[in-house]
Amino acid sequence: MSLSLDEVRRIAWLARIDTSDAEAEAMRAQLNDIFDLIGQLQRVSTEGVEPMTHAEGLTLRLREDAVSGSDERKLHQSVAPQVEAGLYLVPKVIE
């Protein structure tokens, strides 16, 4: 895919970017290079390649899933301006 100068100007206009003719031409060349690279990547055969979570094949260290804190809801709600049935009450802002 190759972009024309008019398409680059339209993209710049949509993005609210003011560009000169020289800048638009430079952007066109850069965008076309990016599209060429994407085309090369799409042509690479990935058949038989397993998905990876890390380039080094490392695994994450896991820890035991255990509760480490205590319930401090009453302490936190004691300083709230308004609380009802364990919920914080806030002023209505949308009607």
Order of alpha helices (4+ residues) and beta strands (2+ residues): alpha-alpha-alpha-beta-beta
